[in-house]
């Protein structure tokens, strides 16, 4: 199931928080990532994620994530 985690896992998040307001299931919050040293979105309960891709559609970095996951 694709969600904003793919952005964070590829270190592409710019902490804009657009994904939070786009999430219809209210499954995303912002947490401080101690490794990155900045706030990033976090899917609080993956079972509530509807897989609607609204968070990815709202994310300005989503195209970069798509390229990162399809690169060989």
PyMOL Python script that loads the backbone (N, CA, C, O; Angstrom):
from pymol import cmd

cmd.read_pdbstr("""\
ATOM      1  N   UNK A   1       0.847  -1.186   0.000  1.00  0.00           N
ATOM      2  CA  UNK A   1       0.000   0.000   0.000  1.00  0.00           C
ATOM      3  C   UNK A   1       0.886   1.240   0.000  1.00  0.00           C
ATOM      4  O   UNK A   1       1.711   1.423   0.895  1.00  0.00           O
ATOM      5  N   UNK A   2       0.714   2.073  -0.988  1.00  0.00           N
ATOM      6  CA  UNK A   2       1.533   3.283  -1.099  1.00  0.00           C
ATOM      7  C   UNK A   2       0.976   4.383  -0.203  1.00  0.00           C
ATOM      8  O   UNK A   2      -0.222   4.665  -0.202  1.00  0.00           O
ATOM      9  N   UNK A   3       1.867   4.985   0.546  1.00  0.00           N
ATOM     10  CA  UNK A   3       1.507   6.154   1.339  1.00  0.00           C
ATOM     11  C   UNK A   3       2.762   6.996   1.538  1.00  0.00           C
ATOM     12  O   UNK A   3       3.803   6.725   0.940  1.00  0.00           O
ATOM     13  N   UNK A   4       2.657   7.991   2.356  1.00  0.00           N
ATOM     14  CA  UNK A   4       3.738   8.956   2.541  1.00  0.00           C
ATOM     15  C   UNK A   4       5.016   8.330   3.102  1.00  0.00           C
ATOM     16  O   UNK A   4       6.077   8.953   3.057  1.00  0.00           O
ATOM     17  N   UNK A   5       4.930   7.134   3.617  1.00  0.00           N
ATOM     18  CA  UNK A   5       6.123   6.461   4.134  1.00  0.00           C
ATOM     19  C   UNK A   5       7.191   6.302   3.064  1.00  0.00           C
ATOM     20  O   UNK A   5       8.382   6.333   3.371  1.00  0.00           O
ATOM     21  N   UNK A   6       6.787   6.134   1.829  1.00  0.00           N
ATOM     22  CA  UNK A   6       7.759   5.993   0.743  1.00  0.00           C
ATOM     23  C   UNK A   6       8.594   7.262   0.573  1.00  0.00           C
ATOM     24  O   UNK A   6       9.759   7.191   0.181  1.00  0.00           O
ATOM     25  N   UNK A   7       8.015   8.401   0.862  1.00  0.00           N
ATOM     26  CA  UNK A   7       8.733   9.674   0.787  1.00  0.00           C
ATOM     27  C   UNK A   7       9.787   9.733   1.896  1.00  0.00           C
ATOM     28  O   UNK A   7      10.941  10.088   1.657  1.00  0.00           O
ATOM     29  N   UNK A   8       9.370   9.380   3.101  1.00  0.00           N
ATOM     30  CA  UNK A   8      10.273   9.419   4.254  1.00  0.00           C
ATOM     31  C   UNK A   8      11.384   8.380   4.100  1.00  0.00           C
ATOM     32  O   UNK A   8      12.551   8.670   4.362  1.00  0.00           O
ATOM     33  N   UNK A   9      11.019   7.173   3.676  1.00  0.00           N
ATOM     34  CA  UNK A   9      12.005   6.096   3.539  1.00  0.00           C
ATOM     35  C   UNK A   9      13.071   6.400   2.502  1.00  0.00           C
ATOM     36  O   UNK A   9      14.180   5.872   2.582  1.00  0.00           O
ATOM     37  N   UNK A  10      12.753   7.237   1.536  1.00  0.00           N
ATOM     38  CA  UNK A  10      13.725   7.624   0.517  1.00  0.00           C
ATOM     39  C   UNK A  10      14.376   8.967   0.833  1.00  0.00           C
ATOM     40  O   UNK A  10      15.028   9.560  -0.027  1.00  0.00           O
ATOM     41  N   UNK A  11      14.201   9.451   2.070  1.00  0.00           N
ATOM     42  CA  UNK A  11      14.798  10.703   2.552  1.00  0.00           C
ATOM     43  C   UNK A  11      14.477  11.890   1.637  1.00  0.00           C
ATOM     44  O   UNK A  11      15.341  12.712   1.337  1.00  0.00           O
ATOM     45  N   UNK A  12      13.218  11.958   1.204  1.00  0.00           N
ATOM     46  CA  UNK A  12      12.798  13.031   0.307  1.00  0.00           C
ATOM     47  C   UNK A  12      11.859  14.041   0.964  1.00  0.00           C
ATOM     48  O   UNK A  12      11.526  15.062   0.361  1.00  0.00           O
ATOM     49  N   UNK A  13      11.441  13.769   2.169  1.00  0.00           N
ATOM     50  CA  UNK A  13      10.484  14.656   2.835  1.00  0.00           C
ATOM     51  C   UNK A  13      11.113  16.008   3.150  1.00  0.00           C
ATOM     52  O   UNK A  13      12.227  16.086   3.668  1.00  0.00           O
ATOM     53  N   UNK A  14      10.375  17.073   2.826  1.00  0.00           N
ATOM     54  CA  UNK A  14      10.848  18.414   3.161  1.00  0.00           C
ATOM     55  C   UNK A  14      10.039  19.016   4.316  1.00  0.00           C
ATOM     56  O   UNK A  14      10.117  20.217   4.574  1.00  0.00           O
ATOM     57  N   UNK A  15       9.270  18.182   4.999  1.00  0.00           N
ATOM     58  CA  UNK A  15       8.496  18.568   6.185  1.00  0.00           C
ATOM     59  C   UNK A  15       7.456  19.643   5.908  1.00  0.00           C
ATOM     60  O   UNK A  15       7.188  20.480   6.770  1.00  0.00           O
ATOM     61  N   UNK A  16       6.872  19.631   4.727  1.00  0.00           N
ATOM     62  CA  UNK A  16       5.867  20.650   4.388  1.00  0.00           C
ATOM     63  C   UNK A  16       4.513  20.377   5.035  1.00  0.00           C
ATOM     64  O   UNK A  16       3.706  21.295   5.180  1.00  0.00           O
ATOM     65  N   UNK A  17       4.252  19.131   5.425  1.00  0.00           N
ATOM     66  CA  UNK A  17       3.021  18.706   6.110  1.00  0.00           C
ATOM     67  C   UNK A  17       1.774  18.687   5.230  1.00  0.00           C
ATOM     68  O   UNK A  17       0.668  18.562   5.756  1.00  0.00           O
ATOM     69  N   UNK A  18       1.911  18.804   3.934  1.00  0.00           N
ATOM     70  CA  UNK A  18       0.753  18.759   3.044  1.00  0.00           C
ATOM     71  C   UNK A  18       0.030  17.419   3.146  1.00  0.00           C
ATOM     72  O   UNK A  18      -1.190  17.356   2.994  1.00  0.00           O
ATOM     73  N   UNK A  19       0.772  16.361   3.399  1.00  0.00           N
ATOM     74  CA  UNK A  19       0.189  15.024   3.481  1.00  0.00           C
ATOM     75  C   UNK A  19      -0.803  14.894   4.633  1.00  0.00           C
ATOM     76  O   UNK A  19      -1.779  14.150   4.539  1.00  0.00           O
ATOM     77  N   UNK A  20      -0.553  15.614   5.708  1.00  0.00           N
ATOM     78  CA  UNK A  20      -1.427  15.501   6.880  1.00  0.00           C
ATOM     79  C   UNK A  20      -2.838  15.969   6.562  1.00  0.00           C
ATOM     80  O   UNK A  20      -3.808  15.275   6.870  1.00  0.00           O
ATOM     81  N   UNK A  21      -2.958  17.119   5.958  1.00  0.00           N
ATOM     82  CA  UNK A  21      -4.292  17.631   5.648  1.00  0.00           C
ATOM     83  C   UNK A  21      -4.944  16.855   4.506  1.00  0.00           C
ATOM     84  O   UNK A  21      -6.169  16.857   4.383  1.00  0.00           O
ATOM     85  N   UNK A  22      -4.154  16.202   3.678  1.00  0.00           N
ATOM     86  CA  UNK A  22      -4.699  15.445   2.556  1.00  0.00           C
ATOM     87  C   UNK A  22      -5.230  14.071   2.974  1.00  0.00           C
ATOM     88  O   UNK A  22      -6.034  13.476   2.256  1.00  0.00           O
ATOM     89  N   UNK A  23      -4.794  13.570   4.115  1.00  0.00           N
ATOM     90  CA  UNK A  23      -5.162  12.226   4.553  1.00  0.00           C
ATOM     91  C   UNK A  23      -6.608  12.191   5.046  1.00  0.00           C
ATOM     92  O   UNK A  23      -6.938  12.808   6.059  1.00  0.00           O
ATOM     93  N   UNK A  24      -7.462  11.473   4.333  1.00  0.00           N
ATOM     94  CA  UNK A  24      -8.876  11.411   4.701  1.00  0.00           C
ATOM     95  C   UNK A  24      -9.133  10.526   5.916  1.00  0.00           C
ATOM     96  O   UNK A  24     -10.179  10.646   6.554  1.00  0.00           O
ATOM     97  N   UNK A  25      -8.193   9.639   6.248  1.00  0.00           N
ATOM     98  CA  UNK A  25      -8.385   8.771   7.410  1.00  0.00           C
ATOM     99  C   UNK A  25      -7.670   9.284   8.660  1.00  0.00           C
ATOM    100  O   UNK A  25      -7.657   8.616   9.694  1.00  0.00           O
ATOM    101  N   UNK A  26      -7.082  10.467   8.558  1.00  0.00           N
ATOM    102  CA  UNK A  26      -6.359  11.063   9.693  1.00  0.00           C
ATOM    103  C   UNK A  26      -5.328  10.111  10.281  1.00  0.00           C
ATOM    104  O   UNK A  26      -5.202   9.990  11.499  1.00  0.00           O
ATOM    105  N   UNK A  27      -4.596   9.441   9.407  1.00  0.00           N
ATOM    106  CA  UNK A  27      -3.622   8.444   9.840  1.00  0.00           C
ATOM    107  C   UNK A  27      -2.196   8.961   9.881  1.00  0.00           C
ATOM    108  O   UNK A  27      -1.275   8.209  10.201  1.00  0.00           O
ATOM    109  N   UNK A  28      -1.997  10.237   9.563  1.00  0.00           N
ATOM    110  CA  UNK A  28      -0.642  10.774   9.485  1.00  0.00           C
ATOM    111  C   UNK A  28      -0.448  11.865  10.535  1.00  0.00           C
ATOM    112  O   UNK A  28      -1.290  12.747  10.704  1.00  0.00           O
ATOM    113  N   UNK A  29       0.674  11.782  11.230  1.00  0.00           N
ATOM    114  CA  UNK A  29       1.060  12.846  12.151  1.00  0.00           C
ATOM    115  C   UNK A  29       2.519  13.176  11.878  1.00  0.00           C
ATOM    116  O   UNK A  29       3.187  12.480  11.113  1.00  0.00           O
ATOM    117  N   UNK A  30       3.002  14.218  12.491  1.00  0.00           N
ATOM    118  CA  UNK A  30       4.399  14.606  12.339  1.00  0.00           C
ATOM    119  C   UNK A  30       5.149  14.214  13.606  1.00  0.00           C
ATOM    120  O   UNK A  30       4.697  14.466  14.723  1.00  0.00           O
ATOM    121  N   UNK A  31       6.295  13.598  13.402  1.00  0.00           N
ATOM    122  CA  UNK A  31       7.147  13.224  14.517  1.00  0.00           C
ATOM    123  C   UNK A  31       8.564  13.685  14.206  1.00  0.00           C
ATOM    124  O   UNK A  31       8.950  13.789  13.042  1.00  0.00           O
ATOM    125  N   UNK A  32       9.322  13.955  15.234  1.00  0.00           N
ATOM    126  CA  UNK A  32      10.726  14.310  15.050  1.00  0.00           C
ATOM    127  C   UNK A  32      11.513  13.030  14.799  1.00  0.00           C
ATOM    128  O   UNK A  32      11.520  12.119  15.627  1.00  0.00           O
ATOM    129  N   UNK A  33      12.170  12.973  13.655  1.00  0.00           N
ATOM    130  CA  UNK A  33      13.035  11.841  13.330  1.00  0.00           C
ATOM    131  C   UNK A  33      14.410  12.172  13.879  1.00  0.00           C
ATOM    132  O   UNK A  33      15.064  13.098  13.400  1.00  0.00           O
ATOM    133  N   UNK A  34      14.850  11.432  14.869  1.00  0.00           N
ATOM    134  CA  UNK A  34      16.124  11.726  15.538  1.00  0.00           C
ATOM    135  C   UNK A  34      17.315  11.500  14.619  1.00  0.00           C
ATOM    136  O   UNK A  34      18.336  12.174  14.756  1.00  0.00           O
ATOM    137  N   UNK A  35      17.199  10.572  13.695  1.00  0.00           N
ATOM    138  CA  UNK A  35      18.292  10.315  12.753  1.00  0.00           C
ATOM    139  C   UNK A  35      18.436  11.475  11.780  1.00  0.00           C
ATOM    140  O   UNK A  35      19.543  11.947  11.522  1.00  0.00           O
ATOM    141  N   UNK A  36      17.300  11.934  11.238  1.00  0.00           N
ATOM    142  CA  UNK A  36      17.328  13.045  10.288  1.00  0.00           C
ATOM    143  C   UNK A  36      17.424  14.400  10.981  1.00  0.00           C
ATOM    144  O   UNK A  36      17.875  15.378  10.385  1.00  0.00           O
ATOM    145  N   UNK A  37      17.002  14.452  12.236  1.00  0.00           N
ATOM    146  CA  UNK A  37      17.055  15.695  12.982  1.00  0.00           C
ATOM    147  C   UNK A  37      16.011  16.711  12.565  1.00  0.00           C
ATOM    148  O   UNK A  37      16.219  17.918  12.696  1.00  0.00           O
ATOM    149  N   UNK A  38      14.884  16.221  12.061  1.00  0.00           N
ATOM    150  CA  UNK A  38      13.814  17.130  11.633  1.00  0.00           C
ATOM    151  C   UNK A  38      12.473  16.405  11.680  1.00  0.00           C
ATOM    152  O   UNK A  38      12.431  15.177  11.749  1.00  0.00           O
ATOM    153  N   UNK A  39      11.385  17.158  11.643  1.00  0.00           N
ATOM    154  CA  UNK A  39      10.072  16.518  11.655  1.00  0.00           C
ATOM    155  C   UNK A  39       9.762  15.868  10.303  1.00  0.00           C
ATOM    156  O   UNK A  39      10.080  16.411   9.245  1.00  0.00           O
ATOM    157  N   UNK A  40       9.142  14.705  10.370  1.00  0.00           N
ATOM    158  CA  UNK A  40       8.716  13.988   9.170  1.00  0.00           C
ATOM    159  C   UNK A  40       7.350  13.368   9.429  1.00  0.00           C
ATOM    160  O   UNK A  40       6.998  13.116  10.582  1.00  0.00           O
ATOM    161  N   UNK A  41       6.576  13.119   8.377  1.00  0.00           N
ATOM    162  CA  UNK A  41       5.277  12.472   8.570  1.00  0.00           C
ATOM    163  C   UNK A  41       5.448  11.012   8.984  1.00  0.00           C
ATOM    164  O   UNK A  41       6.428  10.357   8.630  1.00  0.00           O
ATOM    165  N   UNK A  42       4.484  10.531   9.730  1.00  0.00           N
ATOM    166  CA  UNK A  42       4.500   9.172  10.225  1.00  0.00           C
ATOM    167  C   UNK A  42       3.079   8.621  10.145  1.00  0.00           C
ATOM    168  O   UNK A  42       2.140   9.258  10.624  1.00  0.00           O
ATOM    169  N   UNK A  43       2.916   7.462   9.552  1.00  0.00           N
ATOM    170  CA  UNK A  43       1.603   6.816   9.493  1.00  0.00           C
ATOM    171  C   UNK A  43       1.395   6.135  10.837  1.00  0.00           C
ATOM    172  O   UNK A  43       2.047   5.139  11.151  1.00  0.00           O
ATOM    173  N   UNK A  44       0.481   6.684  11.623  1.00  0.00           N
ATOM    174  CA  UNK A  44       0.299   6.236  13.001  1.00  0.00           C
ATOM    175  C   UNK A  44      -0.273   4.830  13.102  1.00  0.00           C
ATOM    176  O   UNK A  44       0.105   4.064  13.988  1.00  0.00           O
ATOM    177  N   UNK A  45      -1.179   4.493  12.202  1.00  0.00           N
ATOM    178  CA  UNK A  45      -1.783   3.163  12.209  1.00  0.00           C
ATOM    179  C   UNK A  45      -1.957   2.720  10.759  1.00  0.00           C
ATOM    180  O   UNK A  45      -2.944   3.077  10.116  1.00  0.00           O
ATOM    181  N   UNK A  46      -1.008   1.948  10.243  1.00  0.00           N
ATOM    182  CA  UNK A  46      -1.077   1.529   8.837  1.00  0.00           C
ATOM    183  C   UNK A  46      -2.375   0.815   8.470  1.00  0.00           C
ATOM    184  O   UNK A  46      -2.782   0.838   7.308  1.00  0.00           O
ATOM    185  N   UNK A  47      -3.030   0.181   9.442  1.00  0.00           N
ATOM    186  CA  UNK A  47      -4.288  -0.515   9.133  1.00  0.00           C
ATOM    187  C   UNK A  47      -5.413   0.460   8.806  1.00  0.00           C
ATOM    188  O   UNK A  47      -6.395   0.081   8.168  1.00  0.00           O
ATOM    189  N   UNK A  48      -5.279   1.713   9.238  1.00  0.00           N
ATOM    190  CA  UNK A  48      -6.293   2.724   8.925  1.00  0.00           C
ATOM    191  C   UNK A  48      -6.046   3.399   7.581  1.00  0.00           C
ATOM    192  O   UNK A  48      -6.929   4.073   7.051  1.00  0.00           O
ATOM    193  N   UNK A  49      -4.843   3.219   7.028  1.00  0.00           N
ATOM    194  CA  UNK A  49      -4.524   3.810   5.728  1.00  0.00           C
ATOM    195  C   UNK A  49      -5.421   3.174   4.674  1.00  0.00           C
ATOM    196  O   UNK A  49      -5.453   1.951   4.536  1.00  0.00           O
ATOM    197  N   UNK A  50      -6.150   4.003   3.933  1.00  0.00           N
ATOM    198  CA  UNK A  50      -7.086   3.523   2.928  1.00  0.00           C
ATOM    199  C   UNK A  50      -6.421   3.258   1.579  1.00  0.00           C
ATOM    200  O   UNK A  50      -7.060   2.749   0.658  1.00  0.00           O
ATOM    201  N   UNK A  51      -5.148   3.600   1.463  1.00  0.00           N
ATOM    202  CA  UNK A  51      -4.451   3.396   0.200  1.00  0.00           C
ATOM    203  C   UNK A  51      -4.960   4.269  -0.923  1.00  0.00           C
ATOM    204  O   UNK A  51      -4.868   3.901  -2.095  1.00  0.00           O
ATOM    205  N   UNK A  52      -5.497   5.425  -0.573  1.00  0.00           N
ATOM    206  CA  UNK A  52      -6.112   6.306  -1.570  1.00  0.00           C
ATOM    207  C   UNK A  52      -5.095   7.168  -2.315  1.00  0.00           C
ATOM    208  O   UNK A  52      -5.433   7.792  -3.322  1.00  0.00           O
ATOM    209  N   UNK A  53      -3.863   7.208  -1.834  1.00  0.00           N
ATOM    210  CA  UNK A  53      -2.778   7.992  -2.424  1.00  0.00           C
ATOM    211  C   UNK A  53      -2.957   9.503  -2.305  1.00  0.00           C
ATOM    212  O   UNK A  53      -2.213  10.257  -2.931  1.00  0.00           O
ATOM    213  N   UNK A  54      -3.923   9.957  -1.520  1.00  0.00           N
ATOM    214  CA  UNK A  54      -4.134  11.401  -1.363  1.00  0.00           C
ATOM    215  C   UNK A  54      -2.904  12.084  -0.791  1.00  0.00           C
ATOM    216  O   UNK A  54      -2.577  13.208  -1.175  1.00  0.00           O
ATOM    217  N   UNK A  55      -2.225  11.415   0.121  1.00  0.00           N
ATOM    218  CA  UNK A  55      -1.025  12.000   0.716  1.00  0.00           C
ATOM    219  C   UNK A  55       0.072  12.161  -0.335  1.00  0.00           C
ATOM    220  O   UNK A  55       0.791  13.159  -0.346  1.00  0.00           O
ATOM    221  N   UNK A  56       0.191  11.178  -1.210  1.00  0.00           N
ATOM    222  CA  UNK A  56       1.212  11.260  -2.259  1.00  0.00           C
ATOM    223  C   UNK A  56       0.850  12.297  -3.310  1.00  0.00           C
ATOM    224  O   UNK A  56       1.728  12.971  -3.847  1.00  0.00           O
ATOM    225  N   UNK A  57      -0.419  12.426  -3.603  1.00  0.00           N
ATOM    226  CA  UNK A  57      -0.865  13.442  -4.574  1.00  0.00           C
ATOM    227  C   UNK A  57      -0.605  14.850  -4.053  1.00  0.00           C
ATOM    228  O   UNK A  57      -0.344  15.770  -4.828  1.00  0.00           O
ATOM    229  N   UNK A  58      -0.679  15.011  -2.733  1.00  0.00           N
ATOM    230  CA  UNK A  58      -0.461  16.329  -2.130  1.00  0.00           C
ATOM    231  C   UNK A  58       1.018  16.641  -1.938  1.00  0.00           C
ATOM    232  O   UNK A  58       1.394  17.799  -1.756  1.00  0.00           O
ATOM    233  N   UNK A  59       1.848  15.616  -1.977  1.00  0.00           N
ATOM    234  CA  UNK A  59       3.267  15.780  -1.669  1.00  0.00           C
ATOM    235  C   UNK A  59       4.054  16.354  -2.846  1.00  0.00           C
ATOM    236  O   UNK A  59       4.021  15.800  -3.945  1.00  0.00           O
ATOM    237  N   UNK A  60       4.760  17.460  -2.619  1.00  0.00           N
ATOM    238  CA  UNK A  60       5.560  18.043  -3.701  1.00  0.00           C
ATOM    239  C   UNK A  60       6.780  17.186  -4.062  1.00  0.00           C
ATOM    240  O   UNK A  60       7.406  17.412  -5.097  1.00  0.00           O
ATOM    241  N   UNK A  61       7.116  16.220  -3.231  1.00  0.00           N
ATOM    242  CA  UNK A  61       8.274  15.364  -3.480  1.00  0.00           C
ATOM    243  C   UNK A  61       7.898  14.006  -4.071  1.00  0.00           C
ATOM    244  O   UNK A  61       8.777  13.177  -4.308  1.00  0.00           O
ATOM    245  N   UNK A  62       6.632  13.768  -4.309  1.00  0.00           N
ATOM    246  CA  UNK A  62       6.165  12.449  -4.745  1.00  0.00           C
ATOM    247  C   UNK A  62       6.776  12.007  -6.073  1.00  0.00           C
ATOM    248  O   UNK A  62       7.073  10.825  -6.246  1.00  0.00           O
ATOM    249  N   UNK A  63       6.965  12.909  -6.991  1.00  0.00           N
ATOM    250  CA  UNK A  63       7.553  12.534  -8.280  1.00  0.00           C
ATOM    251  C   UNK A  63       8.988  12.045  -8.098  1.00  0.00           C
ATOM    252  O   UNK A  63       9.414  11.105  -8.769  1.00  0.00           O
ATOM    253  N   UNK A  64       9.725  12.675  -7.201  1.00  0.00           N
ATOM    254  CA  UNK A  64      11.084  12.220  -6.910  1.00  0.00           C
ATOM    255  C   UNK A  64      11.079  10.821  -6.294  1.00  0.00           C
ATOM    256  O   UNK A  64      11.949  10.004  -6.597  1.00  0.00           O
ATOM    257  N   UNK A  65      10.108  10.548  -5.437  1.00  0.00           N
ATOM    258  CA  UNK A  65      10.014   9.234  -4.826  1.00  0.00           C
ATOM    259  C   UNK A  65       9.690   8.184  -5.872  1.00  0.00           C
ATOM    260  O   UNK A  65      10.222   7.074  -5.843  1.00  0.00           O
ATOM    261  N   UNK A  66       8.822   8.542  -6.786  1.00  0.00           N
ATOM    262  CA  UNK A  66       8.464   7.619  -7.873  1.00  0.00           C
ATOM    263  C   UNK A  66       9.702   7.276  -8.695  1.00  0.00           C
ATOM    264  O   UNK A  66       9.913   6.115  -9.046  1.00  0.00           O
ATOM    265  N   UNK A  67      10.515   8.276  -9.002  1.00  0.00           N
ATOM    266  CA  UNK A  67      11.737   8.058  -9.759  1.00  0.00           C
ATOM    267  C   UNK A  67      12.719   7.204  -8.968  1.00  0.00           C
ATOM    268  O   UNK A  67      13.403   6.356  -9.540  1.00  0.00           O
ATOM    269  N   UNK A  68      12.794   7.420  -7.659  1.00  0.00           N
ATOM    270  CA  UNK A  68      13.732   6.675  -6.820  1.00  0.00           C
ATOM    271  C   UNK A  68      13.364   5.206  -6.737  1.00  0.00           C
ATOM    272  O   UNK A  68      14.244   4.348  -6.677  1.00  0.00           O
ATOM    273  N   UNK A  69      12.067   4.906  -6.734  1.00  0.00           N
ATOM    274  CA  UNK A  69      11.636   3.527  -6.585  1.00  0.00           C
ATOM    275  C   UNK A  69      11.621   2.782  -7.912  1.00  0.00           C
ATOM    276  O   UNK A  69      11.607   1.551  -7.917  1.00  0.00           O
ATOM    277  N   UNK A  70      11.625   3.483  -9.026  1.00  0.00           N
ATOM    278  CA  UNK A  70      11.621   2.820 -10.329  1.00  0.00           C
ATOM    279  C   UNK A  70      12.993   2.789 -10.971  1.00  0.00           C
ATOM    280  O   UNK A  70      13.170   2.149 -12.007  1.00  0.00           O
ATOM    281  N   UNK A  71      13.973   3.467 -10.377  1.00  0.00           N
ATOM    282  CA  UNK A  71      15.339   3.484 -10.929  1.00  0.00           C
ATOM    283  C   UNK A  71      15.967   2.100 -10.772  1.00  0.00           C
ATOM    284  O   UNK A  71      15.742   1.397  -9.786  1.00  0.00           O
ATOM    285  N   UNK A  72      16.748   1.741 -11.762  1.00  0.00           N
ATOM    286  CA  UNK A  72      17.406   0.437 -11.689  1.00  0.00           C
ATOM    287  C   UNK A  72      18.876   0.596 -11.392  1.00  0.00           C
ATOM    288  O   UNK A  72      19.597  -0.397 -11.293  1.00  0.00           O
TER     289      UNK A  72
END
""", "prot")
cmd.dss("prot")
cmd.show_as("cartoon", "prot")
cmd.util.cbc("prot")
cmd.orient("prot")
